[in-house]
C-alpha cells in the first residue's frame, strides 16, 4: 500500500496511486471538489472535476468520511506538500455525520471527545514522538545488557507511601494497585543484575497539577553493584539516547508542534550538572523563592528552579525525611540519603527519581519503624538483606513527563492517549 508520505517524499509525478484515509476537510465548488485526504503519514490534496465519473461520489463526502481514492499524481506548488492527486476512482467506506470538533473548543470539551480529537494532526504528532520514546527506552536497555522483567500490579504493601495508594478488594482482602515495581526489582536484581521494566503505575494523589496523572507509565531499572553516581551515569545516557532518537525520527512532528529543538540538541552535547539538595535550594531562592532548608520540592518549586535552565540537572542527596524508607543513608552524613532526582529544563522539573538502596538488614528495619510502617508487610523484602545482600541502585522514569517536556506541552494530559486524572475516567 502506498502512503501519502511516500507520494510527498518521492517522485510519483504522472503515476497512478491508490490511497486510503479520512477527509480532513472538503471544499466543494461548481466545477471542482477538493478533498484534503489524511492518513497516518500526512495530508495530500485530491481533486475531482465536474463531468468526470467520480464527481458524484465526491459530492457525497463530508469531513472525516473514510475513503479510498485512486488517481494520478501531479505537482502543484499551491497544494499542501506540493502535490495533488487527480481522482479517477473513489470508494467510500463510511460517510461521517457532522463532525463535533471545530477550532476554538476548550480543553475540557476536547478531552471529553478525546476519541475523536485523536484524529488531530497535533495529537497524532505527539503520539508518534511518544512511540519513539518507548522504542528508544527498550532499545537502550537491551543494547546495554539489561533483562526486561515484569512485576505484579496487585500488591500488598506500599512503596511510595500509603497516602497515594489505590485500594481494591482482592477476594475479601485489601490489596493495592502498584506505585512502582521497585521492591520486586530488588528481589530479581540479585539473580539478573541488570533489569528493567516499562509498565503503568498508579498514584492516588489528590493533585490537579499540570504534571500529575493517577495512572502513568514508568520505565524503571535496577542495577547490582551500582552506587548513586553509577545510576546517574545510566540515567543521563538513557535520556540522551531517547532524545537522539526523537531528533532523528520525529523532526516533522516536532515542526508540527512548533517545538524549538535548541534545548533538546543542547541536552545531547552537555553533561548534566549534579547539584546537592542544598545547592538546589540556594538556586531556588536566587530565582525568587523563599525556601527553608528541609523544604520539599513540588511541581511549583521545580518549575521556578528549572525555568531558566537549558539542560537537565541532577538534584542529589536529599534529607532523609523527604525520601522513602528504602534509600541508603549517606555514610558521611546519615541525615541525608544517597538519591537523585533528574529535573528537566524549561520549567518541567522532575522526570526521574532514583537512588541507592539500603543493603543492611538492621538499617532497613530501623527505617521501616521510623516511617511507621508495619514490619510484617515487608518481611519478604527484609529477607533480601538476611540472605546475602549486595549494593544496588535503581531509578524510575516518568515516561509521560518526558514526552511532555520533549514536545513542550502545557499539561501532561496532552502526552497520554487517554489520560486518567482525579476528574477524568472517560473516555
C-alpha positions as CSV (number, residue, x, y, z in Angstrom):
1,X,0.0,0.0,0.0
2,X,1.2,3.5,-0.8
3,X,1.0,6.1,1.9
4,X,0.8,9.9,1.5
5,X,4.3,10.3,2.9
6,X,5.6,8.1,0.0
7,X,3.9,10.4,-2.6
8,X,5.2,13.6,-0.9
9,X,8.8,12.3,-0.5
10,X,9.5,10.5,-3.8
11,X,8.8,11.4,-7.4
12,X,5.4,9.9,-8.1
13,X,4.6,12.6,-10.7
14,X,2.5,11.1,-13.5
15,X,2.0,7.8,-11.7
16,X,-1.4,6.3,-10.7
17,X,-1.6,5.5,-7.0
18,X,-4.3,4.3,-4.5
19,X,-4.5,6.0,-1.2
20,X,-6.8,5.4,1.9
21,X,-7.6,7.8,4.6
22,X,-10.0,10.3,6.1
23,X,-11.3,13.6,4.6
24,X,-9.5,16.1,6.8
25,X,-11.5,18.8,5.0
26,X,-13.7,19.1,2.0
27,X,-14.2,22.2,-0.3
28,X,-16.9,22.0,-2.9
29,X,-17.3,24.2,-5.9
30,X,-19.4,24.1,-9.0
31,X,-16.7,22.6,-11.2
32,X,-14.3,21.0,-8.7
33,X,-14.4,19.3,-5.3
34,X,-11.2,19.4,-3.2
35,X,-10.6,16.8,-0.6
36,X,-7.7,17.0,1.8
37,X,-7.0,13.3,2.4
38,X,-5.3,12.3,5.7
39,X,-3.6,9.1,6.6
40,X,-1.1,8.4,9.5
41,X,1.8,9.8,7.5
42,X,0.5,13.1,6.1
43,X,-2.1,15.1,4.1
44,X,-2.5,15.5,0.3
45,X,-4.9,17.5,-1.8
46,X,-7.2,15.4,-4.0
47,X,-9.4,16.9,-6.7
48,X,-12.4,15.6,-8.6
49,X,-13.5,17.5,-11.7
50,X,-17.1,18.1,-12.8
51,X,-18.1,15.9,-15.7
52,X,-15.8,13.0,-14.6
53,X,-17.1,9.8,-13.2
54,X,-16.1,10.2,-9.5
55,X,-17.6,13.7,-9.2
56,X,-21.0,12.5,-8.0
57,X,-19.4,10.2,-5.3
58,X,-17.0,13.0,-4.3
59,X,-20.0,15.3,-3.7
60,X,-21.3,12.9,-1.0
61,X,-18.1,13.1,1.0
62,X,-18.2,15.0,4.3
63,X,-15.4,16.0,6.7
64,X,-14.0,12.9,8.4
65,X,-15.6,10.4,5.9
66,X,-13.4,7.4,5.3
67,X,-12.5,6.6,1.7
68,X,-10.1,5.1,-0.8
69,X,-9.1,7.2,-3.8
70,X,-7.2,6.3,-7.0
71,X,-5.7,8.9,-9.2
72,X,-2.8,10.4,-11.0
73,X,-0.2,12.5,-9.1
74,X,0.9,15.8,-10.4
75,X,3.0,18.6,-9.0
76,X,1.1,21.7,-7.8
77,X,3.0,24.2,-5.6
78,X,-0.2,25.8,-4.4
79,X,-1.2,22.5,-2.8
80,X,0.0,21.4,0.7
81,X,3.1,19.4,0.2
82,X,3.5,20.5,-3.4
83,X,1.5,17.6,-5.0
84,X,-2.1,17.0,-5.9
85,X,-4.0,13.8,-6.8
86,X,-6.4,13.9,-9.7
87,X,-9.1,11.4,-8.7
88,X,-10.2,8.8,-11.2
89,X,-12.0,6.5,-8.7
90,X,-13.5,6.8,-5.2
91,X,-14.5,4.1,-2.8
92,X,-16.4,5.3,0.3
93,X,-16.0,3.2,3.5
94,X,-18.1,5.5,5.7
95,X,-19.9,8.8,5.4
96,X,-19.3,10.9,8.5
97,X,-22.1,12.7,10.3
98,X,-21.5,16.4,11.1
99,X,-18.2,16.3,13.0
100,X,-18.5,17.8,16.5
101,X,-14.9,19.1,16.8
102,X,-14.1,22.6,15.4
103,X,-11.4,25.1,16.2
104,X,-11.9,27.1,19.4
105,X,-13.2,24.4,21.7
106,X,-11.9,24.5,25.3
107,X,-9.7,21.8,26.8
108,X,-12.5,20.1,28.8
109,X,-14.6,19.6,25.6
110,X,-11.6,18.3,23.7
111,X,-10.7,15.7,26.4
112,X,-14.4,14.7,26.7
113,X,-14.1,13.9,23.0
114,X,-10.6,12.5,23.1
115,X,-11.7,9.5,21.0
116,X,-12.4,12.0,18.1
117,X,-9.7,14.5,18.9
118,X,-7.2,11.7,18.4
119,X,-7.6,12.4,14.6
120,X,-5.9,15.8,15.0
121,X,-2.5,16.1,13.4
122,X,-1.1,17.7,16.6
123,X,-2.3,14.8,18.7
124,X,-1.0,12.3,16.1
125,X,2.4,14.1,16.2
126,X,2.6,13.8,20.0
127,X,1.8,10.1,19.7
128,X,4.5,9.5,17.1
129,X,7.0,11.1,19.4
130,X,5.7,9.0,22.3
131,X,6.1,5.9,20.2
132,X,9.8,6.8,19.5
133,X,10.4,7.4,23.2
134,X,9.1,3.9,24.1
135,X,11.0,2.3,21.3
136,X,14.2,4.1,22.4
137,X,13.8,3.0,26.0
138,X,13.6,-0.6,25.1
139,X,16.5,-0.3,22.6
140,X,18.7,1.4,25.1
141,X,18.3,-1.2,27.8
142,X,18.6,-4.1,25.5
143,X,21.8,-2.7,23.9
144,X,23.3,-2.3,27.3
145,X,22.7,-5.8,28.5
146,X,19.5,-5.4,30.6
147,X,16.8,-8.1,31.0
148,X,13.2,-7.0,30.7
149,X,11.2,-8.2,33.7
150,X,7.6,-7.7,34.8
151,X,6.2,-7.4,38.3
152,X,2.7,-7.6,39.8
153,X,0.1,-4.8,39.5
154,X,-1.7,-6.0,42.6
155,X,0.5,-5.6,45.7
156,X,0.0,-6.0,49.5
157,X,2.1,-3.1,50.7
158,X,3.2,0.4,49.8
159,X,6.4,1.6,48.1
160,X,6.0,5.4,47.9
161,X,3.6,5.9,50.9
162,X,0.1,4.8,52.0
163,X,-1.5,8.2,51.2
164,X,-1.2,7.6,47.5
165,X,-2.4,4.0,47.3
166,X,-5.4,2.9,45.3
167,X,-7.0,0.1,47.4
168,X,-9.0,-2.7,45.8
169,X,-10.9,-5.7,47.1
170,X,-8.9,-8.8,46.4
171,X,-11.2,-11.8,47.2
172,X,-12.0,-10.4,50.6
173,X,-8.6,-9.0,51.4
174,X,-7.3,-5.5,50.8
175,X,-4.8,-5.1,48.0
176,X,-3.4,-2.1,46.2
177,X,-2.5,-1.0,42.7
178,X,1.3,-0.8,42.4
179,X,3.1,2.5,42.7
180,X,6.3,1.1,41.4
181,X,8.0,-2.3,40.7
182,X,10.9,-1.4,42.9
183,X,10.6,-3.8,45.8
184,X,10.1,-6.7,43.4
185,X,13.0,-5.4,41.3
186,X,15.3,-5.7,44.3
187,X,14.5,-9.4,44.6
188,X,15.1,-10.0,40.9
189,X,18.3,-7.9,40.6
190,X,20.1,-10.4,42.9
191,X,19.9,-13.0,40.1
192,X,19.9,-11.0,36.9
193,X,22.0,-7.9,38.0
194,X,20.7,-5.5,35.3
195,X,17.0,-5.4,34.8
196,X,14.3,-3.0,33.6
197,X,10.5,-2.8,33.0
198,X,8.1,-0.5,31.2
199,X,4.7,-0.6,32.8
200,X,1.9,1.5,34.2
201,X,2.0,2.7,37.8
202,X,-0.8,4.2,39.9
203,X,-0.8,7.0,42.4
204,X,-3.9,8.2,44.3
205,X,-2.6,11.7,44.7
206,X,-5.3,14.2,45.1
207,X,-3.5,16.6,42.9
208,X,-4.6,18.6,39.9
209,X,-1.3,20.0,38.9
210,X,-0.2,20.2,35.3
211,X,2.2,17.2,35.6
212,X,0.2,14.6,37.6
213,X,-1.8,11.6,36.5
214,X,-3.4,8.8,38.5
215,X,-2.2,6.2,36.0
216,X,1.2,6.8,34.3
217,X,3.8,4.9,32.5
218,X,7.0,4.1,34.4
219,X,10.3,3.0,32.9
220,X,12.2,1.5,35.8
221,X,15.6,-0.1,36.2
222,X,17.7,-1.7,38.9
223,X,21.4,-2.5,38.8
224,X,23.5,-4.7,41.0
225,X,26.8,-3.4,42.4
226,X,25.9,0.2,41.4
227,X,26.0,3.3,43.6
228,X,24.2,6.5,43.3
229,X,26.8,8.0,41.0
230,X,26.7,4.9,38.8
231,X,23.0,5.0,38.4
232,X,23.1,8.7,37.4
233,X,25.5,7.8,34.6
234,X,23.0,5.4,33.3
235,X,20.1,7.9,33.6
236,X,22.0,10.5,31.7
237,X,22.9,8.1,28.9
238,X,19.3,6.9,28.6
239,X,17.8,10.4,28.3
240,X,20.4,11.4,25.7
241,X,19.7,8.2,23.8
242,X,16.0,8.9,23.8
243,X,16.3,12.5,22.6
244,X,18.8,11.5,19.9
245,X,16.2,9.0,18.6
246,X,13.4,11.6,18.6
247,X,15.5,14.2,16.8
248,X,16.4,11.6,14.2
249,X,12.9,10.2,13.6
250,X,10.5,12.9,14.5
251,X,11.7,16.2,13.0
252,X,8.5,16.6,11.1
253,X,6.3,16.0,14.2
254,X,8.4,18.5,16.2
255,X,7.8,21.0,13.5
256,X,4.0,20.4,13.6
257,X,4.2,21.0,17.3
258,X,6.3,24.1,16.8
259,X,8.9,22.8,19.1
260,X,12.2,24.7,19.2
261,X,14.7,21.9,19.4
262,X,17.6,24.1,20.7
263,X,17.4,22.8,24.2
264,X,17.0,19.2,23.1
265,X,20.1,19.5,20.9
266,X,22.0,21.2,23.8
267,X,21.0,18.3,26.1
268,X,22.8,15.9,23.8
269,X,26.1,17.9,23.9
270,X,26.2,18.9,27.6
271,X,27.0,16.9,30.7
272,X,24.1,17.1,33.2
273,X,25.3,19.1,36.3
274,X,25.0,17.4,39.7
275,X,23.9,19.6,42.5
276,X,23.4,18.7,46.1
277,X,20.0,19.4,47.6
278,X,21.4,22.4,49.5
279,X,22.6,23.9,46.2
280,X,19.3,23.4,44.6
281,X,17.6,25.3,47.5
282,X,20.1,28.1,47.0
283,X,19.3,28.2,43.3
284,X,15.6,28.3,44.1
285,X,16.0,31.2,46.4
286,X,18.1,33.1,43.9
287,X,15.2,32.7,41.5
288,X,12.8,34.4,43.9
289,X,11.6,31.6,46.1
290,X,11.9,31.7,49.9
291,X,12.6,28.0,50.8
292,X,14.0,26.9,54.1
293,X,16.4,24.0,54.3
294,X,14.4,20.8,54.5
295,X,11.6,22.1,52.3
296,X,10.2,19.5,49.8
297,X,10.4,20.4,46.1
298,X,7.0,20.2,44.5
299,X,5.9,21.0,40.9
300,X,5.7,24.7,41.6
301,X,9.1,24.9,43.1
302,X,10.8,22.8,40.4
303,X,9.1,24.9,37.7
304,X,10.8,28.0,39.1
305,X,14.2,26.2,39.7
306,X,14.3,24.8,36.1
307,X,12.6,27.6,34.2
308,X,15.9,29.2,33.2
309,X,17.9,26.0,32.6
310,X,18.8,24.7,29.1
311,X,19.9,21.2,30.2
312,X,18.6,18.7,32.8
313,X,20.3,18.7,36.2
314,X,20.6,16.1,39.0
315,X,19.4,17.2,42.4
316,X,21.4,14.9,44.7
317,X,21.3,13.6,48.4
318,X,18.0,14.9,49.9
319,X,17.3,15.0,53.6
320,X,16.2,11.6,54.8
321,X,12.8,12.8,55.8
322,X,11.9,13.8,52.3
323,X,12.5,10.4,50.7
324,X,11.0,6.8,51.0
325,X,12.4,4.4,53.6
326,X,14.4,2.3,51.2
327,X,17.1,4.9,50.3
328,X,20.5,4.2,51.7
329,X,21.7,6.9,54.3
330,X,24.8,8.7,53.2
331,X,27.7,7.2,55.2
332,X,29.3,10.7,55.5
333,X,26.0,12.3,56.6
334,X,23.3,9.9,57.8
335,X,20.7,12.7,57.9
336,X,20.8,12.6,54.1
337,X,20.3,9.7,51.7
338,X,22.1,8.6,48.5
339,X,19.4,9.6,46.0
340,X,18.9,11.8,43.0
341,X,16.1,13.4,41.1
342,X,16.6,14.4,37.4
343,X,15.0,17.7,36.7
344,X,14.1,18.6,33.1
345,X,14.8,22.2,32.0
346,X,12.4,24.9,30.7
347,X,10.3,24.6,33.9
348,X,9.4,20.9,33.6
349,X,11.0,19.6,36.7
350,X,11.4,16.0,37.9
351,X,11.3,13.3,35.3
352,X,13.3,10.7,37.2
353,X,13.5,9.6,40.8
354,X,16.4,7.4,41.7
355,X,18.9,6.3,44.3
356,X,21.0,3.7,46.1
357,X,19.0,1.2,48.2
358,X,19.7,0.1,51.8
359,X,21.6,-3.2,51.7
360,X,21.8,-3.7,55.5
361,X,19.1,-5.5,57.4
362,X,19.2,-3.6,60.6
363,X,19.3,-0.2,58.9
364,X,16.3,-1.2,56.8
365,X,14.2,-2.3,59.8
366,X,15.1,0.9,61.6
367,X,13.8,3.0,58.6
368,X,10.6,0.9,58.3
369,X,9.9,1.6,62.0
370,X,10.8,5.3,61.7
371,X,8.2,5.6,58.9
372,X,5.6,3.9,61.0
373,X,5.2,1.0,58.6
374,X,4.1,-2.5,59.5
375,X,7.3,-4.6,59.5
376,X,5.2,-7.8,58.8
377,X,4.3,-6.4,55.4
378,X,7.9,-6.2,54.5
379,X,9.4,-9.4,55.9
380,X,9.9,-10.8,52.4
381,X,11.7,-7.6,51.4
382,X,13.9,-7.7,54.6
383,X,14.8,-11.3,53.6
384,X,16.7,-9.9,50.7
385,X,19.1,-8.5,53.3
386,X,19.1,-11.6,55.5
387,X,20.4,-13.9,52.8
388,X,23.4,-12.3,51.1
389,X,22.8,-8.7,50.3
390,X,24.6,-6.6,47.6
391,X,24.9,-2.9,46.9
392,X,22.4,-1.9,44.3
393,X,20.7,1.2,42.8
394,X,17.8,2.0,40.6
395,X,15.5,4.6,39.1
396,X,12.0,5.3,37.8
397,X,11.5,7.5,34.7
398,X,8.1,9.1,34.3
399,X,7.7,8.5,30.6
400,X,4.7,10.7,30.2
401,X,6.6,13.6,31.8
402,X,9.5,13.0,29.5
403,X,7.2,13.2,26.4
404,X,5.6,16.3,27.8
405,X,9.0,18.0,28.1
406,X,10.3,16.8,24.7
407,X,7.2,18.1,23.0
408,X,7.0,21.1,25.2
409,X,3.3,20.5,26.1
410,X,1.4,22.7,28.5
411,X,-0.1,19.7,30.5
412,X,0.8,16.1,31.0
413,X,-2.7,15.0,29.8
414,X,-1.7,16.0,26.3
415,X,1.2,13.5,26.4
416,X,-1.1,10.5,27.0
417,X,-3.5,8.8,24.7
418,X,-6.4,8.7,27.2
419,X,-5.3,10.4,30.4
420,X,-6.5,9.4,33.9
421,X,-6.7,12.2,36.5
422,X,-8.8,12.9,39.6
423,X,-11.6,14.2,37.4
424,X,-11.3,12.1,34.3
425,X,-12.2,8.4,33.9
426,X,-13.9,8.6,30.4
427,X,-13.5,8.1,27.6
